[in-house]
Amino acid sequence: MDYDTYTTRGEAIERTIITPIEASEAVKDARAEYDIDAIADNIIGYDPDTQIYWQVCDEAEFWTIVEERAL
C-alpha cells in the first residue's frame, strides 16, 4: 500500500485523522469527540532513519480504530 508521508506527527494527525473525521460532517470537532492521541498511536508509523510519518492502516481499519476511541 502506498500512503502519503508527513514530516511531523502533528501534520500526520491533522491530515490522516482530524481531516477525515471532520469531513464526514457528522463531527465538527474531532478532538472533542475522540481520543486523537490514542488513534494516532495506532495508525501513524514513524521511521527514525528517514524521519517520516505515515498512516499504517487501510481505510476500514482506520474507521474501526476511530470508533473504538470515541470519548
Backbone as XML, in Angstrom:
<?xml version="1.0"?>
<chain id="A" units="angstrom">
  <residue number="1" name="MET">
    <atom name="N" x="0.834" y="-1.183" z="0.000"/>
    <atom name="CA" x="0.000" y="0.000" z="0.000"/>
    <atom name="C" x="0.876" y="1.243" z="0.000"/>
  </residue>
  <residue number="2" name="ASP">
    <atom name="N" x="0.480" y="2.221" z="-0.755"/>
    <atom name="CA" x="1.179" y="3.496" z="-0.762"/>
    <atom name="C" x="0.395" y="4.503" z="0.061"/>
  </residue>
  <residue number="3" name="TYR">
    <atom name="N" x="1.107" y="5.200" z="0.909"/>
    <atom name="CA" x="0.481" y="6.226" z="1.729"/>
    <atom name="C" x="1.277" y="7.511" z="1.609"/>
  </residue>
  <residue number="4" name="ASP">
    <atom name="N" x="0.600" y="8.614" z="1.861"/>
    <atom name="CA" x="1.296" y="9.889" z="1.922"/>
    <atom name="C" x="2.216" y="9.878" z="3.130"/>
  </residue>
  <residue number="5" name="THR">
    <atom name="N" x="3.274" y="10.665" z="3.058"/>
    <atom name="CA" x="4.190" y="10.781" z="4.187"/>
    <atom name="C" x="4.161" y="12.212" z="4.705"/>
  </residue>
  <residue number="6" name="TYR">
    <atom name="N" x="4.538" y="12.354" z="5.976"/>
    <atom name="CA" x="4.471" y="13.649" z="6.647"/>
    <atom name="C" x="5.761" y="13.881" z="7.418"/>
  </residue>
  <residue number="7" name="THR">
    <atom name="N" x="6.127" y="15.140" z="7.577"/>
    <atom name="CA" x="7.388" y="15.457" z="8.240"/>
    <atom name="C" x="7.246" y="15.611" z="9.751"/>
  </residue>
  <residue number="8" name="THR">
    <atom name="N" x="6.018" y="15.815" z="10.236"/>
    <atom name="CA" x="5.809" y="15.916" z="11.684"/>
    <atom name="C" x="4.622" y="15.057" z="12.100"/>
  </residue>
  <residue number="9" name="ARG">
    <atom name="N" x="4.622" y="14.659" z="13.352"/>
    <atom name="CA" x="3.490" y="13.895" z="13.888"/>
    <atom name="C" x="2.220" y="14.745" z="13.853"/>
  </residue>
  <residue number="10" name="GLY">
    <atom name="N" x="2.357" y="16.021" z="14.170"/>
    <atom name="CA" x="1.200" y="16.915" z="14.150"/>
    <atom name="C" x="0.557" y="17.001" z="12.776"/>
  </residue>
  <residue number="11" name="GLU">
    <atom name="N" x="1.382" y="17.095" z="11.751"/>
    <atom name="CA" x="0.860" y="17.135" z="10.384"/>
    <atom name="C" x="0.169" y="15.818" z="10.041"/>
  </residue>
  <residue number="12" name="ALA">
    <atom name="N" x="0.780" y="14.708" z="10.438"/>
    <atom name="CA" x="0.173" y="13.397" z="10.179"/>
    <atom name="C" x="-1.173" y="13.278" z="10.885"/>
  </residue>
  <residue number="13" name="ILE">
    <atom name="N" x="-1.255" y="13.740" z="12.116"/>
    <atom name="CA" x="-2.519" y="13.697" z="12.864"/>
    <atom name="C" x="-3.577" y="14.544" z="12.170"/>
  </residue>
  <residue number="14" name="GLU">
    <atom name="N" x="-3.206" y="15.737" z="11.793"/>
    <atom name="CA" x="-4.169" y="16.639" z="11.148"/>
    <atom name="C" x="-4.699" y="16.048" z="9.844"/>
  </residue>
  <residue number="15" name="ARG">
    <atom name="N" x="-3.803" y="15.534" z="9.032"/>
    <atom name="CA" x="-4.206" y="15.069" z="7.697"/>
    <atom name="C" x="-4.809" y="13.674" z="7.672"/>
  </residue>
  <residue number="16" name="THR">
    <atom name="N" x="-4.338" y="12.787" z="8.545"/>
    <atom name="CA" x="-4.828" y="11.404" z="8.477"/>
    <atom name="C" x="-5.935" y="11.096" z="9.472"/>
  </residue>
  <residue number="17" name="ILE">
    <atom name="N" x="-6.115" y="11.969" z="10.475"/>
    <atom name="CA" x="-7.137" y="11.704" z="11.490"/>
    <atom name="C" x="-8.189" y="12.817" z="11.533"/>
  </residue>
  <residue number="18" name="ILE">
    <atom name="N" x="-7.759" y="14.023" z="11.843"/>
    <atom name="CA" x="-8.703" y="15.130" z="12.024"/>
    <atom name="C" x="-9.495" y="15.409" z="10.745"/>
  </residue>
  <residue number="19" name="THR">
    <atom name="N" x="-8.796" y="15.581" z="9.641"/>
    <atom name="CA" x="-9.470" y="15.930" z="8.383"/>
    <atom name="C" x="-10.508" y="14.893" z="7.963"/>
  </residue>
  <residue number="20" name="PRO">
    <atom name="N" x="-10.182" y="13.597" z="7.937"/>
    <atom name="CA" x="-11.208" y="12.631" z="7.528"/>
    <atom name="C" x="-12.408" y="12.563" z="8.478"/>
  </residue>
  <residue number="21" name="ILE">
    <atom name="N" x="-12.151" y="12.652" z="9.777"/>
    <atom name="CA" x="-13.262" y="12.595" z="10.734"/>
    <atom name="C" x="-14.184" y="13.793" z="10.534"/>
  </residue>
  <residue number="22" name="GLU">
    <atom name="N" x="-13.612" y="14.975" z="10.446"/>
    <atom name="CA" x="-14.436" y="16.176" z="10.306"/>
    <atom name="C" x="-15.047" y="16.299" z="8.914"/>
  </residue>
  <residue number="23" name="ALA">
    <atom name="N" x="-14.462" y="15.659" z="7.919"/>
    <atom name="CA" x="-15.027" y="15.681" z="6.566"/>
    <atom name="C" x="-16.322" y="14.887" z="6.489"/>
  </residue>
  <residue number="24" name="SER">
    <atom name="N" x="-16.535" y="14.010" z="7.444"/>
    <atom name="CA" x="-17.758" y="13.211" z="7.451"/>
    <atom name="C" x="-18.989" y="14.064" z="7.732"/>
  </residue>
  <residue number="25" name="GLU">
    <atom name="N" x="-18.781" y="15.277" z="8.197"/>
    <atom name="CA" x="-19.827" y="16.244" z="8.528"/>
    <atom name="C" x="-20.677" y="15.833" z="9.724"/>
  </residue>
  <residue number="26" name="ALA">
    <atom name="N" x="-20.493" y="14.636" z="10.238"/>
    <atom name="CA" x="-21.207" y="14.216" z="11.438"/>
    <atom name="C" x="-20.508" y="14.753" z="12.683"/>
  </residue>
  <residue number="27" name="VAL">
    <atom name="N" x="-19.231" y="15.118" z="12.529"/>
    <atom name="CA" x="-18.423" y="15.596" z="13.650"/>
    <atom name="C" x="-17.800" y="16.929" z="13.267"/>
  </residue>
  <residue number="28" name="LYS">
    <atom name="N" x="-18.000" y="17.931" z="14.102"/>
    <atom name="CA" x="-17.406" y="19.242" z="13.827"/>
    <atom name="C" x="-16.057" y="19.417" z="14.517"/>
  </residue>
  <residue number="29" name="ASP">
    <atom name="N" x="-15.871" y="18.770" z="15.667"/>
    <atom name="CA" x="-14.633" y="18.906" z="16.431"/>
    <atom name="C" x="-14.146" y="17.519" z="16.834"/>
  </residue>
  <residue number="30" name="ALA">
    <atom name="N" x="-13.300" y="16.942" z="16.011"/>
    <atom name="CA" x="-12.816" y="15.582" z="16.247"/>
    <atom name="C" x="-12.101" y="15.458" z="17.585"/>
  </residue>
  <residue number="31" name="ARG">
    <atom name="N" x="-11.363" y="16.488" z="17.970"/>
    <atom name="CA" x="-10.613" y="16.432" z="19.232"/>
    <atom name="C" x="-11.533" y="16.371" z="20.448"/>
  </residue>
  <residue number="32" name="ALA">
    <atom name="N" x="-12.719" y="16.917" z="20.327"/>
    <atom name="CA" x="-13.669" y="16.899" z="21.444"/>
    <atom name="C" x="-14.408" y="15.568" z="21.544"/>
  </residue>
  <residue number="33" name="GLU">
    <atom name="N" x="-14.460" y="14.825" z="20.459"/>
    <atom name="CA" x="-15.260" y="13.605" z="20.444"/>
    <atom name="C" x="-14.463" y="12.308" z="20.407"/>
  </residue>
  <residue number="34" name="TYR">
    <atom name="N" x="-13.145" y="12.409" z="20.146"/>
    <atom name="CA" x="-12.312" y="11.212" z="20.037"/>
    <atom name="C" x="-10.986" y="11.406" z="20.751"/>
  </residue>
  <residue number="35" name="ASP">
    <atom name="N" x="-10.409" y="10.311" z="21.195"/>
    <atom name="CA" x="-9.078" y="10.330" z="21.796"/>
    <atom name="C" x="-8.071" y="10.298" z="20.641"/>
  </residue>
  <residue number="36" name="ILE">
    <atom name="N" x="-7.723" y="11.476" z="20.170"/>
    <atom name="CA" x="-6.883" y="11.607" z="18.981"/>
    <atom name="C" x="-5.500" y="11.001" z="19.198"/>
  </residue>
  <residue number="37" name="ASP">
    <atom name="N" x="-4.917" y="11.198" z="20.370"/>
    <atom name="CA" x="-3.591" y="10.625" z="20.629"/>
    <atom name="C" x="-3.624" y="9.099" z="20.583"/>
  </residue>
  <residue number="38" name="ALA">
    <atom name="N" x="-4.674" y="8.503" z="21.118"/>
    <atom name="CA" x="-4.793" y="7.037" z="21.082"/>
    <atom name="C" x="-4.970" y="6.549" z="19.646"/>
  </residue>
  <residue number="39" name="ILE">
    <atom name="N" x="-5.747" y="7.279" z="18.870"/>
    <atom name="CA" x="-5.906" y="6.917" z="17.458"/>
    <atom name="C" x="-4.549" y="7.007" z="16.764"/>
  </residue>
  <residue number="40" name="ALA">
    <atom name="N" x="-3.849" y="8.106" z="16.992"/>
    <atom name="CA" x="-2.543" y="8.310" z="16.359"/>
    <atom name="C" x="-1.563" y="7.199" z="16.731"/>
  </residue>
  <residue number="41" name="ASP">
    <atom name="N" x="-1.575" y="6.797" z="17.992"/>
    <atom name="CA" x="-0.671" y="5.728" z="18.427"/>
    <atom name="C" x="-0.914" y="4.433" z="17.662"/>
  </residue>
  <residue number="42" name="ASN">
    <atom name="N" x="-2.129" y="4.253" z="17.176"/>
    <atom name="CA" x="-2.483" y="3.023" z="16.468"/>
    <atom name="C" x="-2.380" y="3.112" z="14.956"/>
  </residue>
  <residue number="43" name="ILE">
    <atom name="N" x="-2.424" y="4.308" z="14.404"/>
    <atom name="CA" x="-2.457" y="4.374" z="12.938"/>
    <atom name="C" x="-1.287" y="5.101" z="12.291"/>
  </residue>
  <residue number="44" name="ILE">
    <atom name="N" x="-0.461" y="5.770" z="13.085"/>
    <atom name="CA" x="0.646" y="6.523" z="12.499"/>
    <atom name="C" x="1.963" y="5.823" z="12.800"/>
  </residue>
  <residue number="45" name="GLY">
    <atom name="N" x="2.683" y="5.534" z="11.739"/>
    <atom name="CA" x="4.002" y="4.940" z="11.878"/>
    <atom name="C" x="5.071" y="6.012" z="11.753"/>
  </residue>
  <residue number="46" name="TYR">
    <atom name="N" x="6.259" y="5.707" z="12.262"/>
    <atom name="CA" x="7.385" y="6.646" z="12.181"/>
    <atom name="C" x="8.648" y="5.870" z="11.853"/>
  </residue>
  <residue number="47" name="ASP">
    <atom name="N" x="9.412" y="6.387" z="10.910"/>
    <atom name="CA" x="10.696" y="5.792" z="10.547"/>
    <atom name="C" x="11.801" y="6.740" z="11.006"/>
  </residue>
  <residue number="48" name="PRO">
    <atom name="N" x="12.544" y="6.363" z="12.046"/>
    <atom name="CA" x="13.581" y="7.262" z="12.561"/>
    <atom name="C" x="14.729" y="7.498" z="11.579"/>
  </residue>
  <residue number="49" name="ASP">
    <atom name="N" x="14.945" y="6.567" z="10.665"/>
    <atom name="CA" x="16.023" y="6.753" z="9.689"/>
    <atom name="C" x="15.692" y="7.852" z="8.686"/>
  </residue>
  <residue number="50" name="THR">
    <atom name="N" x="14.465" y="7.838" z="8.192"/>
    <atom name="CA" x="14.056" y="8.848" z="7.206"/>
    <atom name="C" x="13.315" y="10.014" z="7.856"/>
  </residue>
  <residue number="51" name="GLN">
    <atom name="N" x="12.946" y="9.842" z="9.120"/>
    <atom name="CA" x="12.214" y="10.845" z="9.893"/>
    <atom name="C" x="10.896" y="11.239" z="9.224"/>
  </residue>
  <residue number="52" name="ILE">
    <atom name="N" x="10.165" y="10.224" z="8.779"/>
    <atom name="CA" x="8.852" y="10.472" z="8.195"/>
    <atom name="C" x="7.777" y="9.715" z="8.968"/>
  </residue>
  <residue number="53" name="TYR">
    <atom name="N" x="6.575" y="10.244" z="8.893"/>
    <atom name="CA" x="5.390" y="9.636" z="9.492"/>
    <atom name="C" x="4.459" y="9.234" z="8.359"/>
  </residue>
  <residue number="54" name="TRP">
    <atom name="N" x="3.667" y="8.189" z="8.580"/>
    <atom name="CA" x="2.689" y="7.770" z="7.583"/>
    <atom name="C" x="1.591" y="6.965" z="8.269"/>
  </residue>
  <residue number="55" name="GLN">
    <atom name="N" x="0.469" y="6.837" z="7.580"/>
    <atom name="CA" x="-0.651" y="6.046" z="8.088"/>
    <atom name="C" x="-0.379" y="4.583" z="7.790"/>
  </residue>
  <residue number="56" name="VAL">
    <atom name="N" x="-0.467" y="3.737" z="8.813"/>
    <atom name="CA" x="-0.084" y="2.334" z="8.665"/>
    <atom name="C" x="-1.269" y="1.384" z="8.474"/>
  </residue>
  <residue number="57" name="CYS">
    <atom name="N" x="-2.469" y="1.917" z="8.352"/>
    <atom name="CA" x="-3.630" y="1.044" z="8.197"/>
    <atom name="C" x="-4.463" y="1.479" z="6.997"/>
  </residue>
  <residue number="58" name="ASP">
    <atom name="N" x="-5.339" y="0.579" z="6.571"/>
    <atom name="CA" x="-6.224" y="0.931" z="5.464"/>
    <atom name="C" x="-7.459" y="1.662" z="6.001"/>
  </residue>
  <residue number="59" name="GLU">
    <atom name="N" x="-8.329" y="2.067" z="5.106"/>
    <atom name="CA" x="-9.488" y="2.875" z="5.493"/>
    <atom name="C" x="-10.428" y="2.145" z="6.452"/>
  </residue>
  <residue number="60" name="ALA">
    <atom name="N" x="-10.676" y="0.876" z="6.200"/>
    <atom name="CA" x="-11.577" y="0.114" z="7.075"/>
    <atom name="C" x="-11.007" y="0.011" z="8.488"/>
  </residue>
  <residue number="61" name="GLU">
    <atom name="N" x="-9.723" y="-0.286" z="8.591"/>
    <atom name="CA" x="-9.080" y="-0.355" z="9.908"/>
    <atom name="C" x="-9.119" y="1.007" z="10.599"/>
  </residue>
  <residue number="62" name="PHE">
    <atom name="N" x="-8.890" y="2.057" z="9.828"/>
    <atom name="CA" x="-8.917" y="3.411" z="10.377"/>
    <atom name="C" x="-10.241" y="3.683" z="11.074"/>
  </residue>
  <residue number="63" name="TRP">
    <atom name="N" x="-11.353" y="3.439" z="10.376"/>
    <atom name="CA" x="-12.666" y="3.754" z="10.952"/>
    <atom name="C" x="-12.994" y="2.865" z="12.143"/>
  </residue>
  <residue number="64" name="THR">
    <atom name="N" x="-12.516" y="1.642" z="12.146"/>
    <atom name="CA" x="-12.702" y="0.771" z="13.309"/>
    <atom name="C" x="-11.965" y="1.343" z="14.514"/>
  </residue>
  <residue number="65" name="ILE">
    <atom name="N" x="-10.728" y="1.754" z="14.305"/>
    <atom name="CA" x="-9.925" y="2.336" z="15.387"/>
    <atom name="C" x="-10.568" y="3.624" z="15.889"/>
  </residue>
  <residue number="66" name="VAL">
    <atom name="N" x="-11.045" y="4.452" z="14.981"/>
    <atom name="CA" x="-11.706" y="5.702" z="15.377"/>
    <atom name="C" x="-12.930" y="5.403" z="16.243"/>
  </residue>
  <residue number="67" name="GLU">
    <atom name="N" x="-13.777" y="4.503" z="15.793"/>
    <atom name="CA" x="-14.995" y="4.173" z="16.548"/>
    <atom name="C" x="-14.675" y="3.659" z="17.945"/>
  </residue>
  <residue number="68" name="GLU">
    <atom name="N" x="-13.604" y="2.898" z="18.067"/>
    <atom name="CA" x="-13.223" y="2.327" z="19.360"/>
    <atom name="C" x="-12.686" y="3.379" z="20.328"/>
  </residue>
  <residue number="69" name="ARG">
    <atom name="N" x="-12.361" y="4.553" z="19.822"/>
    <atom name="CA" x="-11.762" y="5.583" z="20.667"/>
    <atom name="C" x="-12.624" y="6.829" z="20.806"/>
  </residue>
  <residue number="70" name="ALA">
    <atom name="N" x="-13.915" y="6.641" z="20.667"/>
    <atom name="CA" x="-14.846" y="7.747" z="20.916"/>
    <atom name="C" x="-14.837" y="8.058" z="22.408"/>
  </residue>
  <residue number="71" name="LEU">
    <atom name="N" x="-14.952" y="9.331" z="22.730"/>
    <atom name="CA" x="-14.971" y="9.738" z="24.146"/>
    <atom name="C" x="-16.377" y="9.655" z="24.706"/>
  </residue>
</chain>
